[in-house]
Amino acid sequence: MKLLLTLFGLCIAFPAICQPIHHGGMKKLIEFGWDEPNTAYLKAHIADMEQMPFDGVVLDAEYTDMQNKTQNLSQDDFGKDEISWVSLKTALNNLRQTHFKRFTDNFLRFNTIPGSIDWFDDFSPILHNAEIAAKFCKQAHLKGILFDEEPYGFPIFNYSKQKYRDQHTFEQYEAQARLRGREIMDAFQKGYPNLTLFLAFGYSAAGNPKHWQNAGYGLLPAFLDGIIQGAKGKTSIVDGYEMSYPGRTAEDFNRYYDNIKVQNRELCINPDKYQKYVSAGFGIWMDLNWNHTGWHTNNLSLNARTPEDLQETLVNALTCSDRYVWLYCEQPRWFPPTRLPKAYIDAVIAARKQVGMPNP
C-alpha cells in the first residue's frame, strides 16, 4: 500500500496558517493495515475490537479451494479461476454470528491479484468473483467493497507489459480497460445493489495524462471511467486517495480534496457522473516511513508521525473529507494491539472527540 508514496514524496508538509474546509456530514474512521482480520477473528474478538476508536475495518474472507485448503478471497479474485459461492459459506456464517455494535462500516477487500490476465482475455472468472464478493457483502451486512487496485502481482495497468501490446494500440487498450471497468461495476451492483465501492485511490495515481501510455498506472483512468459509467441508483464510490498518506496540515487536505473533486473530475470521460457518484476520502499512514526511520514504542518523538502529529492529521482529514478516512498501519497492530503505544490510541480518541465523533 505504500508504493504510491514514491510518486509523491515521503516528507510531511510544514504547518501552514490554514483551516480545513468542512465537507460532508457524519464522518467515519476505518482501520486498514497489516492487521487486517478475517471473519473467524472478527467472530471471536469483536467485543475487544469495538473498544478501539474506529467505525469499521477492512476484512478478508476465507474460502476453501479445490484442494480443500483455506485461502483468502482477496488473493485470488482477479485471475483465471472462479471462486465458488459455496466455498465462502463458513466465512459468511462467521459474519452472521458476529454481533457488530459500533463497527457499522465494514468493507470486504477485493484486489487485482494475481492479475494474471490480459484486458482482452476472457474476464468471466473475474466478473463472477466480483459478483459473489458483492453478494457476500450484502448477505453479511457489510457496507461494501474496498477495492485495492494496486497490482501486487502482474502490473495490469501498465500498457508496456500487456500481452497483446504488439496487436493493440494504447487507445485500444484504454477502450478495453474502460469496458472491463464497466463490467466489473455491473457485477458488483448485481451482487449488491446500491453498495459503497471504496477505492484505495483514483485518477491521481496515474500522474500526468501526457505520460499515461508509459506510466505504471496508465490504464487505470480508463478502468475508472468504466466503473463510474456503470454506477447507478444509490451506489456510492469513494476515492480513498492513498496519496494523502504523508499529509498533515489543513492546507494539505484542502489541496487533496481539490485534486479529487475538481482536477480528477476533469480527467473522467463522464464528469457529470463523476460529480454525482464520487466522494472524497483520505488515507493516513500512522507509522509513516517506518522502514527508514524505524517504529519506536518508547521514545515516540523518533517516529516520523508522533501522537500529536497523528491527532492533528486526523482532525484535518476528517474535517475535510466527505465522509471516510482510513488509518493505515504496518508495524503497530490494532487487532490484537501489538507495538501500539497507548498515546496513539489516545490521539485517535482525542481527534474523534475534537470533530464531534463518538468514542467507545
C-alpha angles and dihedrals in degrees: 000000000000094000094099093060088078087067096052107028133256102250127107114233119245115254116271130199095255139116124226111250109238116236133175129001127260112025128214130201117206128192117221125162147100089314091066106156128223123220095265091056092047092051092050099041110026094116091057093040092055090059086073119089100256138108095216148331141238108247140185128228122223121221135179116244129211090275090054091250123140114247137171118252094219092059095056108027101098104055145069099295129083118225110218121235091227091058089065094056096104093048091049092050090050091058093043087057093047111099104215114193109156099015099081099151110057124158134200114227118239118182139186089244132168089003089192093149137082123234088244094051126093106293096184094107091053092047090049091051092047091053096049091044089055092043088052090053093050095048092044091049094240121155093241147274128332101208109199103193096185107123101231088168123029116006094245096171095053110097093200090061097051119120096230100037091122089057100041133046123232089256091054090050089050090054091049094047088049090053092049092049091055092047092051091049089050089051093049092050093045089058094039118014113208095012126160111247108201111197119201087220141348139208095323091075091070094061123205113010089223089068101041093109090063100030127107090235096033095126094045096087091056091048090051090048088061094047091051093044089054096050114112143163114006095337112140127207119200121198099212089193102211087190088080091070093111096039124123116151133072088245090057094053095042087056093046090050091052090050091055101039102034114018097037091045088063091052092056118095088225107037094174092058089044090056091048099048110025122084129183122250132163137221119216121197105213098190091041115192093350091155088067104031099026128232111270122196098181108038099037093180088075092064118097087234116037122197089260090052091048092052093049091046094050093047091053094043096047093046093051099040123093090230118313136068122170126203114217122201136174111169100027113060126203097189101076100004107251128162086354113137113213090236089070092051089050090049092056091047091049092048092051091049091048092057094041100258121144121250132207 
